[in-house]
Amino acid sequence: MVDNCTRTLIVEICNAKSLMPKDGEGTASAYAIVDFDGQRRRTKTRVRDLNPVWDEKLEFLVHNIESMPSQMLEINLYNDKKSGKRSSFLGKLKLAGTVFVKVGEQP
C-alpha cells in the first residue's frame, strides 16, 4: 500500500504455509527480509514453525512516487540458524510496483 501523505510504502508480512523443514528436526525457524529501493527490513523469527504467522507491517520511504510502477519489492524467506551458521534459504517472492495499491483502495 502507498500512503501519498507521508510517502511511505507499508508492506504487510502476514504468514507462510507448509515451509520445508530445515533444522534437521522437522521444523524451521523462519524470518523474512524485505528489500525495496535500496532499503532492507527484517521480520522477527518464528521459531520451530512450518506455518509461521508474522502479521508485521514494515515501512519503506518512497523517494520518487512516479517511479513506483517500475520498482520491485523482493521478499526472501530464510531459516534462522542460531548457532552462528549461515541462514538457509526457504523461498523468494518478487512483486512489481504496478501491483501496489494506495491506502483505502485495497480490496
N, CA, C and O atoms as a Tinker XYZ file with bonds, in Angstrom:
   428  protein
     1  N      0.834000   -1.180000    0.000000    73     2
     2  CA     0.000000    0.000000    0.000000    64     1     3
     3  C      0.880000    1.245000    0.000000    63     2     4     5
     4  O      1.920000    1.267000    0.658000    81     3
     5  N      0.486000    2.249000   -0.709000    73     3     6
     6  CA     1.219000    3.502000   -0.754000    64     5     7
     7  C      0.388000    4.575000   -0.085000    63     6     8     9
     8  O     -0.779000    4.765000   -0.428000    81     7
     9  N      0.973000    5.271000    0.857000    73     7    10
    10  CA     0.324000    6.378000    1.546000    64     9    11
    11  C      0.933000    7.656000    0.974000    63    10    12    13
    12  O      2.087000    7.974000    1.263000    81    11
    13  N      0.160000    8.398000    0.157000    73    11    14
    14  CA     0.692000    9.583000   -0.511000    64    13    15
    15  C      1.016000   10.723000    0.436000    63    14    16    17
    16  O      1.864000   11.557000    0.119000    81    15
    17  N      0.363000   10.783000    1.594000    73    15    18
    18  CA     0.614000   11.881000    2.530000    64    17    19
    19  C      2.027000   11.809000    3.098000    63    18    20    21
    20  O      2.721000   12.824000    3.157000    81    19
    21  N      2.452000   10.646000    3.507000    73    19    22
    22  CA     3.759000   10.508000    4.133000    64    21    23
    23  C      4.787000    9.881000    3.201000    63    22    24    25
    24  O      5.957000    9.745000    3.558000    81    23
    25  N      4.347000    9.501000    2.015000    73    23    26
    26  CA     5.231000    8.874000    1.035000    64    25    27
    27  C      5.975000    7.684000    1.633000    63    26    28    29
    28  O      7.204000    7.619000    1.617000    81    27
    29  N      5.204000    6.762000    2.152000    73    27    30
    30  CA     5.770000    5.516000    2.650000    64    29    31
    31  C      5.072000    4.344000    1.976000    63    30    32    33
    32  O      3.904000    4.422000    1.596000    81    31
    33  N      5.809000    3.280000    1.843000    73    31    34
    34  CA     5.256000    2.020000    1.369000    64    33    35
    35  C      5.145000    1.138000    2.596000    63    34    36    37
    36  O      6.136000    0.900000    3.286000    81    35
    37  N      3.948000    0.652000    2.872000    73    35    38
    38  CA     3.721000   -0.227000    4.006000    64    37    39
    39  C      3.528000   -1.639000    3.464000    63    38    40    41
    40  O      2.605000   -1.907000    2.695000    81    39
    41  N      4.412000   -2.526000    3.878000    73    39    42
    42  CA     4.362000   -3.921000    3.434000    64    41    43
    43  C      3.912000   -4.768000    4.615000    63    42    44    45
    44  O      4.541000   -4.767000    5.673000    81    43
    45  N      2.823000   -5.485000    4.420000    73    43    46
    46  CA     2.316000   -6.358000    5.467000    64    45    47
    47  C      2.794000   -7.784000    5.207000    63    46    48    49
    48  O      2.454000   -8.392000    4.192000    81    47
    49  N      3.581000   -8.300000    6.135000    73    47    50
    50  CA     4.030000   -9.696000    6.053000    64    49    51
    51  C      3.086000  -10.484000    6.948000    63    50    52    53
    52  O      3.125000  -10.356000    8.172000    81    51
    53  N      2.244000  -11.292000    6.335000    73    51    54
    54  CA     1.193000  -11.987000    7.082000    64    53    55
    55  C      1.639000  -13.359000    7.582000    63    54    56    57
    56  O      1.780000  -13.568000    8.787000    81    55
    57  N      1.860000  -14.293000    6.655000    73    55    58
    58  CA     2.185000  -15.656000    7.057000    64    57    59
    59  C      2.812000  -16.434000    5.919000    63    58    60    61
    60  O      2.928000  -15.945000    4.795000    81    59
    61  N      3.209000  -17.646000    6.229000    73    59    62
    62  CA     3.700000  -18.597000    5.234000    64    61    63
    63  C      3.122000  -19.955000    5.609000    63    62    64    65
    64  O      2.807000  -20.208000    6.772000    81    63
    65  N      2.986000  -20.825000    4.614000    73    63    66
    66  CA     2.397000  -22.141000    4.879000    64    65    67
    67  C      3.241000  -23.241000    4.275000    63    66    68    69
    68  O      3.828000  -23.090000    3.204000    81    67
    69  N      3.287000  -24.339000    4.982000    73    67    70
    70  CA     3.937000  -25.573000    4.517000    64    69    71
    71  C      5.393000  -25.361000    4.119000    63    70    72    73
    72  O      5.823000  -25.786000    3.047000    81    71
    73  N      6.145000  -24.699000    4.994000    73    71    74
    74  CA     7.566000  -24.500000    4.713000    64    73    75
    75  C      8.322000  -25.816000    4.794000    63    74    76    77
    76  O      7.890000  -26.754000    5.465000    81    75
    77  N      9.452000  -25.873000    4.106000    73    75    78
    78  CA    10.307000  -27.054000    4.158000    64    77    79
    79  C     11.042000  -27.086000    5.498000    63    78    80    81
    80  O     11.561000  -26.064000    5.946000    81    79
    81  N     11.087000  -28.256000    6.139000    73    79    82
    82  CA    11.887000  -28.369000    7.366000    64    81    83
    83  C     13.356000  -28.158000    7.035000    63    82    84    85
    84  O     13.862000  -28.726000    6.068000    81    83
    85  N     14.041000  -27.350000    7.825000    73    83    86
    86  CA    15.440000  -27.025000    7.534000    64    85    87
    87  C     16.365000  -27.156000    8.731000    63    86    88    89
    88  O     17.564000  -26.909000    8.611000    81    87
    89  N     15.828000  -27.541000    9.888000    73    87    90
    90  CA    16.684000  -27.556000   11.073000    64    89    91
    91  C     17.172000  -28.947000   11.466000    63    90    92    93
    92  O     17.831000  -29.105000   12.494000    81    91
    93  N     16.853000  -29.957000   10.655000    73    91    94
    94  CA    17.258000  -31.316000   10.985000    64    93    95
    95  C     16.354000  -31.981000   12.005000    63    94    96    97
    96  O     16.565000  -33.141000   12.360000    81    95
    97  N     15.351000  -31.259000   12.479000    73    95    98
    98  CA    14.420000  -31.797000   13.471000    64    97    99
    99  C     12.976000  -31.705000   12.990000    63    98   100   101
   100  O     12.045000  -31.822000   13.787000    81    99
   101  N     12.789000  -31.495000   11.686000    73    99   102
   102  CA    11.447000  -31.462000   11.115000    64   101   103
   103  C     10.733000  -30.135000   11.194000    63   102   104   105
   104  O      9.533000  -30.060000   10.929000    81   103
   105  N     11.459000  -29.070000   11.560000    73   103   106
   106  CA    10.822000  -27.746000   11.629000    64   105   107
   107  C     11.726000  -26.712000   10.955000    63   106   108   109
   108  O     12.776000  -27.044000   10.406000    81   107
   109  N     11.301000  -25.481000   11.010000    73   107   110
   110  CA    12.090000  -24.347000   10.519000    64   109   111
   111  C     11.791000  -23.154000   11.418000    63   110   112   113
   112  O     10.703000  -23.044000   11.983000    81   111
   113  N     12.755000  -22.278000   11.539000    73   111   114
   114  CA    12.585000  -21.032000   12.292000    64   113   115
   115  C     12.733000  -19.891000   11.292000    63   114   116   117
   116  O     13.830000  -19.385000   11.055000    81   115
   117  N     11.608000  -19.503000   10.718000    73   115   118
   118  CA    11.610000  -18.610000    9.559000    64   117   119
   119  C     11.561000  -17.126000    9.913000    63   118   120   121
   120  O     10.966000  -16.706000   10.907000    81   119
   121  N     12.219000  -16.355000    9.045000    73   119   122
   122  CA    12.114000  -14.897000    9.068000    64   121   123
   123  C     12.172000  -14.420000    7.631000    63   122   124   125
   124  O     12.662000  -15.127000    6.751000    81   123
   125  N     11.668000  -13.210000    7.398000    73   123   126
   126  CA    11.659000  -12.624000    6.062000    64   125   127
   127  C     12.540000  -11.386000    6.030000    63   126   128   129
   128  O     12.580000  -10.603000    6.979000    81   127
   129  N     13.246000  -11.229000    4.915000    73   127   130
   130  CA    13.979000  -10.000000    4.635000    64   129   131
   131  C     13.313000   -9.375000    3.420000    63   130   132   133
   132  O     13.153000  -10.016000    2.382000    81   131
   133  N     12.926000   -8.105000    3.569000    73   131   134
   134  CA    12.216000   -7.398000    2.510000    64   133   135
   135  C     13.092000   -6.254000    2.016000    63   134   136   137
   136  O     13.561000   -5.430000    2.802000    81   135
   137  N     13.306000   -6.214000    0.697000    73   135   138
   138  CA    14.114000   -5.171000    0.069000    64   137   139
   139  C     13.251000   -4.341000   -0.867000    63   138   140   141
   140  O     12.471000   -4.871000   -1.658000    81   139
   141  N     13.411000   -3.016000   -0.759000    73   139   142
   142  CA    12.718000   -2.090000   -1.649000    64   141   143
   143  C     13.556000   -0.834000   -1.804000    63   142   144   145
   144  O     13.897000   -0.186000   -0.814000    81   143
   145  N     13.885000   -0.493000   -3.020000    73   143   146
   146  CA    14.567000    0.770000   -3.346000    64   145   147
   147  C     15.796000    1.025000   -2.463000    63   146   148   149
   148  O     15.972000    2.119000   -1.927000    81   147
   149  N     16.632000    0.007000   -2.323000    73   147   150
   150  CA    17.857000    0.142000   -1.553000    64   149   151
   151  C     17.682000    0.087000   -0.046000    63   150   152   153
   152  O     18.641000    0.290000    0.697000    81   151
   153  N     16.475000   -0.183000    0.410000    73   151   154
   154  CA    16.177000   -0.271000    1.837000    64   153   155
   155  C     15.874000   -1.725000    2.195000    63   154   156   157
   156  O     15.316000   -2.465000    1.385000    81   155
   157  N     16.238000   -2.125000    3.396000    73   155   158
   158  CA    16.031000   -3.507000    3.836000    64   157   159
   159  C     15.392000   -3.514000    5.221000    63   158   160   161
   160  O     15.787000   -2.767000    6.117000    81   159
   161  N     14.392000   -4.383000    5.367000    73   159   162
   162  CA    13.732000   -4.586000    6.656000    64   161   163
   163  C     13.671000   -6.095000    6.915000    63   162   164   165
   164  O     13.718000   -6.900000    5.986000    81   163
   165  N     13.565000   -6.459000    8.204000    73   163   166
   166  CA    13.545000   -7.868000    8.592000    64   165   167
   167  C     12.419000   -8.100000    9.588000    63   166   168   169
   168  O     12.170000   -7.273000   10.466000    81   167
   169  N     11.742000   -9.235000    9.442000    73   167   170
   170  CA    10.718000   -9.610000   10.409000    64   169   171
   171  C     11.375000  -10.313000   11.595000    63   170   172   173
   172  O     12.570000  -10.604000   11.577000    81   171
   173  N     10.594000  -10.571000   12.594000    73   171   174
   174  CA    11.039000  -11.390000   13.715000    64   173   175
   175  C     11.119000  -12.844000   13.245000    63   174   176   177
   176  O     10.482000  -13.222000   12.261000    81   175
   177  N     11.893000  -13.639000   13.943000    73   175   178
   178  CA    11.982000  -15.066000   13.655000    64   177   179
   179  C     10.844000  -15.782000   14.368000    63   178   180   181
   180  O     10.596000  -15.554000   15.552000    81   179
   181  N     10.158000  -16.648000   13.636000    73   179   182
   182  CA     9.113000  -17.503000   14.210000    64   181   183
   183  C      9.746000  -18.879000   14.399000    63   182   184   185
   184  O      9.970000  -19.614000   13.437000    81   183
   185  N     10.025000  -19.208000   15.641000    73   183   186
   186  CA    10.814000  -20.387000   15.985000    64   185   187
   187  C     10.013000  -21.676000   15.835000    63   186   188   189
   188  O      8.879000  -21.793000   16.300000    81   187
   189  N     10.650000  -22.643000   15.164000    73   187   190
   190  CA    10.142000  -24.012000   15.001000    64   189   191
   191  C      8.678000  -24.047000   14.563000    63   190   192   193
   192  O      7.829000  -24.618000   15.247000    81   191
   193  N      8.394000  -23.431000   13.419000    73   191   194
   194  CA     7.021000  -23.324000   12.924000    64   193   195
   195  C      7.028000  -23.415000   11.403000    63   194   196   197
   196  O      7.579000  -22.541000   10.733000    81   195
   197  N      6.422000  -24.461000   10.852000    73   195   198
   198  CA     6.352000  -24.627000    9.395000    64   197   199
   199  C      5.212000  -23.819000    8.780000    63   198   200   201
   200  O      5.100000  -23.744000    7.556000    81   199
   201  N      4.371000  -23.217000    9.606000    73   199   202
   202  CA     3.274000  -22.360000    9.155000    64   201   203
   203  C      3.302000  -21.057000    9.961000    63   202   204   205
   204  O      2.350000  -20.745000   10.677000    81   203
   205  N      4.394000  -20.302000    9.841000    73   203   206
   206  CA     4.563000  -19.112000   10.693000    64   205   207
   207  C      3.583000  -17.987000   10.363000    63   206   208   209
   208  O      3.196000  -17.783000    9.212000    81   207
   209  N      3.201000  -17.271000   11.410000    73   207   210
   210  CA     2.358000  -16.081000   11.276000    64   209   211
   211  C      3.156000  -14.917000   11.857000    63   210   212   213
   212  O      3.565000  -14.942000   13.018000    81   211
   213  N      3.367000  -13.901000   11.030000    73   211   214
   214  CA     4.086000  -12.707000   11.481000    64   213   215
   215  C      3.132000  -11.558000   11.790000    63   214   216   217
   216  O      3.214000  -10.951000   12.858000    81   215
   217  N      2.240000  -11.261000   10.872000    73   215   218
   218  CA     1.353000  -10.101000   10.996000    64   217   219
   219  C      2.145000   -8.853000   11.360000    63   218   220   221
   220  O      1.795000   -8.133000   12.294000    81   219
   221  N      3.218000   -8.604000   10.611000    73   219   222
   222  CA     4.075000   -7.436000   10.832000    64   221   223
   223  C      3.935000   -6.462000    9.668000    63   222   224   225
   224  O      3.784000   -6.867000    8.515000    81   223
   225  N      3.987000   -5.177000    9.987000    73   223   226
   226  CA     3.981000   -4.128000    8.969000    64   225   227
   227  C      5.374000   -3.515000    8.930000    63   226   228   229
   228  O      5.904000   -3.073000    9.949000    81   227
   229  N      5.952000   -3.497000    7.742000    73   227   230
   230  CA     7.272000   -2.911000    7.532000    64   229   231
   231  C      7.106000   -1.663000    6.677000    63   230   232   233
   232  O      6.353000   -1.672000    5.703000    81   231
   233  N      7.801000   -0.597000    7.034000    73   231   234
   234  CA     7.664000    0.669000    6.312000    64   233   235
   235  C      8.938000    1.009000    5.553000    63   234   236   237
   236  O     10.052000    0.826000    6.044000    81   235
   237  N      8.736000    1.513000    4.335000    73   235   238
   238  CA     9.828000    1.935000    3.467000    64   237   239
   239  C      9.549000    3.346000    2.979000    63   238   240   241
   240  O      8.405000    3.682000    2.673000    81   239
   241  N     10.580000    4.171000    2.904000    73   239   242
   242  CA    10.430000    5.506000    2.339000    64   241   243
   243  C     10.302000    5.396000    0.826000    63   242   244   245
   244  O     11.000000    4.609000    0.185000    81   243
   245  N      9.408000    6.189000    0.271000    73   243   246
   246  CA     9.241000    6.244000   -1.178000    64   245   247
   247  C      9.927000    7.516000   -1.653000    63   246   248   249
   248  O      9.452000    8.619000   -1.384000    81   247
   249  N     11.037000    7.364000   -2.355000    73   247   250
   250  CA    11.817000    8.518000   -2.795000    64   249   251
   251  C     11.228000    9.209000   -4.015000    63   250   252   253
   252  O     11.356000   10.424000   -4.166000    81   251
   253  N     10.579000    8.434000   -4.893000    73   251   254
   254  CA    10.009000    9.007000   -6.112000    64   253   255
   255  C      8.713000    8.276000   -6.427000    63   254   256   257
   256  O      8.732000    7.172000   -6.969000    81   255
   257  N      7.594000    8.891000   -6.089000    73   255   258
   258  CA     6.283000    8.255000   -6.262000    64   257   259
   259  C      5.993000    7.905000   -7.723000    63   258   260   261
   260  O      5.308000    6.923000   -8.007000    81   259
   261  N      6.524000    8.720000   -8.656000    73   259   262
   262  CA     6.279000    8.463000  -10.075000    64   261   263
   263  C      7.000000    7.203000  -10.568000    63   262   264   265
   264  O      6.588000    6.600000  -11.559000    81   263
   265  N      8.066000    6.810000   -9.882000    73   263   266
   266  CA     8.814000    5.627000  -10.317000    64   265   267
   267  C      8.280000    4.330000   -9.706000    63   266   268   269
   268  O      8.808000    3.254000   -9.984000    81   267
   269  N      7.245000    4.425000   -8.880000    73   267   270
   270  CA     6.708000    3.233000   -8.213000    64   269   271
   271  C      6.369000    2.090000   -9.170000    63   270   272   273
   272  O      6.700000    0.944000   -8.867000    81   271
   273  N      5.727000    2.348000  -10.310000    73   271   274
   274  CA     5.389000    1.234000  -11.202000    64   273   275
   275  C      6.612000    0.446000  -11.694000    63   274   276   277
   276  O      6.495000   -0.734000  -12.023000    81   275
   277  N      7.771000    1.088000  -11.745000    73   275   278
   278  CA     8.969000    0.395000  -12.232000    64   277   279
   279  C      9.799000   -0.216000  -11.097000    63   278   280   281
   280  O     10.798000   -0.886000  -11.359000    81   279
   281  N      9.399000    0.005000   -9.854000    73   279   282
   282  CA    10.125000   -0.541000   -8.707000    64   281   283
   283  C      9.774000   -2.009000   -8.479000    63   282   284   285
   284  O      8.712000   -2.477000   -8.889000    81   283
   285  N     10.682000   -2.727000   -7.818000    73   283   286
   286  CA    10.433000   -4.118000   -7.439000    64   285   287
   287  C     10.563000   -4.241000   -5.928000    63   286   288   289
   288  O     11.430000   -3.618000   -5.316000    81   287
   289  N      9.710000   -5.033000   -5.346000    73   287   290
   290  CA     9.784000   -5.385000   -3.934000    64   289   291
   291  C     10.177000   -6.856000   -3.892000    63   290   292   293
   292  O      9.557000   -7.688000   -4.554000    81   291
   293  N     11.199000   -7.172000   -3.121000    73   291   294
   294  CA    11.664000   -8.557000   -3.040000    64   293   295
   295  C     11.589000   -9.039000   -1.595000    63   294   296   297
   296  O     12.076000   -8.381000   -0.676000    81   295
   297  N     10.968000  -10.202000   -1.419000    73   295   298
   298  CA    10.862000  -10.823000   -0.100000    64   297   299
   299  C     11.600000  -12.154000   -0.156000    63   298   300   301
   300  O     11.277000  -13.018000   -0.971000    81   299
   301  N     12.589000  -12.313000    0.713000    73   299   302
   302  CA    13.330000  -13.567000    0.823000    64   301   303
   303  C     13.049000  -14.168000    2.187000    63   302   304   305
   304  O     13.081000  -13.475000    3.204000    81   303
   305  N     12.776000  -15.459000    2.200000    73   303   306
   306  CA    12.481000  -16.169000    3.432000    64   305   307
   307  C     13.650000  -17.076000    3.776000    63   306   308   309
   308  O     14.164000  -17.793000    2.918000    81   307
   309  N     14.069000  -17.041000    5.041000    73   307   310
   310  CA    15.217000  -17.824000    5.494000    64   309   311
   311  C     14.891000  -18.585000    6.767000    63   310   312   313
   312  O     13.995000  -18.210000    7.523000    81   311
   313  N     15.638000  -19.665000    6.989000    73   311   314
   314  CA    15.613000  -20.406000    8.248000    64   313   315
   315  C     16.741000  -19.859000    9.117000    63   314   316   317
   316  O     17.903000  -19.871000    8.709000    81   315
   317  N     16.408000  -19.387000   10.296000    73   315   318
   318  CA    17.368000  -18.784000   11.213000    64   317   319
   319  C     18.130000  -19.872000   11.957000    63   318   320   321
   320  O     17.545000  -20.675000   12.684000    81   319
   321  N     19.432000  -19.885000   11.766000    73   319   322
   322  CA    20.282000  -20.836000   12.488000    64   321   323
   323  C     20.977000  -20.076000   13.605000    63   322   324   325
   324  O     21.899000  -19.300000   13.356000    81   323
   325  N     20.544000  -20.294000   14.805000    73   323   326
   326  CA    21.052000  -19.556000   15.964000    64   325   327
   327  C     22.501000  -19.917000   16.302000    63   326   328   329
   328  O     23.156000  -19.200000   17.058000    81   327
   329  N     22.996000  -21.008000   15.753000    73   327   330
   330  CA    24.330000  -21.491000   16.127000    64   329   331
   331  C     25.464000  -20.710000   15.468000    63   330   332   333
   332  O     26.623000  -21.116000   15.549000    81   331
   333  N     25.143000  -19.601000   14.821000    73   331   334
   334  CA    26.174000  -18.805000   14.179000    64   333   335
   335  C     26.436000  -19.213000   12.740000    63   334   336   337
   336  O     27.210000  -18.563000   12.037000    81   335
   337  N     25.797000  -20.279000   12.305000    73   335   338
   338  CA    25.929000  -20.704000   10.908000    64   337   339
   339  C     25.081000  -19.803000   10.024000    63   338   340   341
   340  O     24.186000  -19.100000   10.494000    81   339
   341  N     25.383000  -19.842000    8.744000    73   339   342
   342  CA    24.619000  -19.039000    7.787000    64   341   343
   343  C     23.190000  -19.555000    7.674000    63   342   344   345
   344  O     22.958000  -20.764000    7.631000    81   343
   345  N     22.228000  -18.625000    7.627000    73   343   346
   346  CA    20.823000  -18.998000    7.482000    64   345   347
   347  C     20.595000  -19.686000    6.145000    63   346   348   349
   348  O     21.233000  -19.343000    5.149000    81   347
   349  N     19.680000  -20.663000    6.120000    73   347   350
   350  CA    19.389000  -21.368000    4.873000    64   349   351
   351  C     18.159000  -20.760000    4.198000    63   350   352   353
   352  O     17.211000  -20.334000    4.857000    81   351
   353  N     18.205000  -20.735000    2.885000    73   351   354
   354  CA    17.183000  -20.127000    2.048000    64   353   355
   355  C     15.930000  -20.996000    2.011000    63   354   356   357
   356  O     16.021000  -22.212000    1.844000    81   355
   357  N     14.745000  -20.367000    2.168000    73   355   358
   358  CA    13.469000  -21.080000    2.104000    64   357   359
   359  C     12.634000  -20.697000    0.885000    63   358   360   361
   360  O     11.862000  -21.520000    0.393000    81   359
   361  N     12.768000  -19.476000    0.388000    73   359   362
   362  CA    11.976000  -19.073000   -0.762000    64   361   363
   363  C     12.053000  -17.585000   -1.021000    63   362   364   365
   364  O     12.581000  -16.820000   -0.214000    81   363
   365  N     11.507000  -17.181000   -2.180000    73   363   366
   366  CA    11.586000  -15.783000   -2.616000    64   365   367
   367  C     10.303000  -15.396000   -3.336000    63   366   368   369
   368  O      9.667000  -16.212000   -4.004000    81   367
   369  N      9.942000  -14.122000   -3.177000    73   367   370
   370  CA     8.805000  -13.548000   -3.881000    64   369   371
   371  C      9.210000  -12.170000   -4.365000    63   370   372   373
   372  O      9.777000  -11.379000   -3.610000    81   371
   373  N      8.918000  -11.883000   -5.632000    73   371   374
   374  CA     9.157000  -10.546000   -6.179000    64   373   375
   375  C      7.831000   -9.975000   -6.641000    63   374   376   377
   376  O      7.041000  -10.648000   -7.304000    81   375
   377  N      7.599000   -8.706000   -6.274000    73   375   378
   378  CA     6.380000   -8.017000   -6.678000    64   377   379
   379  C      6.738000   -6.733000   -7.406000    63   378   380   381
   380  O      7.579000   -5.959000   -6.948000    81   379
   381  N      6.094000   -6.516000   -8.540000    73   379   382
   382  CA     6.299000   -5.278000   -9.298000    64   381   383
   383  C      5.491000   -4.154000   -8.662000    63   382   384   385
   384  O      4.416000   -4.383000   -8.106000    81   383
   385  N      6.017000   -2.951000   -8.749000    73   383   386
   386  CA     5.339000   -1.782000   -8.203000    64   385   387
   387  C      3.968000   -1.540000   -8.800000    63   386   388   389
   388  O      3.165000   -0.807000   -8.222000    81   387
   389  N      3.687000   -2.136000   -9.936000    73   387   390
   390  CA     2.375000   -1.968000  -10.575000    64   389   391
   391  C      1.253000   -2.627000   -9.779000    63   390   392   393
   392  O      0.082000   -2.324000  -10.008000    81   391
   393  N      1.587000   -3.524000   -8.846000    73   391   394
   394  CA     0.538000   -4.187000   -8.044000    64   393   395
   395  C      0.310000   -3.499000   -6.704000    63   394   396   397
   396  O     -0.587000   -3.897000   -5.961000    81   395
   397  N      1.097000   -2.478000   -6.374000    73   395   398
   398  CA     0.912000   -1.747000   -5.121000    64   397   399
   399  C     -0.389000   -0.947000   -5.205000    63   398   400   401
   400  O     -0.748000   -0.440000   -6.268000    81   399
   401  N     -1.085000   -0.839000   -4.082000    73   399   402
   402  CA    -2.318000   -0.057000   -4.046000    64   401   403
   403  C     -2.218000    1.030000   -2.983000    63   402   404   405
   404  O     -1.484000    0.892000   -2.004000    81   403
   405  N     -2.961000    2.106000   -3.186000    73   403   406
   406  CA    -2.984000    3.202000   -2.218000    64   405   407
   407  C     -3.844000    2.829000   -1.025000    63   406   408   409
   408  O     -4.789000    2.050000   -1.144000    81   407
   409  N     -3.506000    3.396000    0.129000    73   407   410
   410  CA    -4.298000    3.181000    1.331000    64   409   411
   411  C     -5.745000    3.577000    1.046000    63   410   412   413
   412  O     -6.003000    4.642000    0.485000    81   411
   413  N     -6.672000    2.729000    1.429000    73   411   414
   414  CA    -8.084000    2.992000    1.183000    64   413   415
   415  C     -8.594000    2.402000   -0.110000    63   414   416   417
   416  O     -9.805000    2.335000   -0.320000    81   415
   417  N     -7.687000    1.967000   -0.997000    73   415   418
   418  CA    -8.085000    1.397000   -2.276000    64   417   419
   419  C     -7.883000   -0.111000   -2.320000    63   418   420   421
   420  O     -8.179000   -0.744000   -3.333000    81   419
   421  N     -7.383000   -0.693000   -1.233000    73   419   422
   422  CA    -7.144000   -2.117000   -1.233000    64   421   423
   423  C     -8.477000   -2.879000   -1.243000    63   422   424   425
   424  O     -9.477000   -2.407000   -0.703000    81   423
   425  N     -8.470000   -4.063000   -1.866000    73   423   426
   426  CA    -9.726000   -4.834000   -1.984000    64   425   427
   427  C    -10.242000   -5.326000   -0.643000    63   426   428
   428  O    -11.280000   -5.984000   -0.585000    81   427
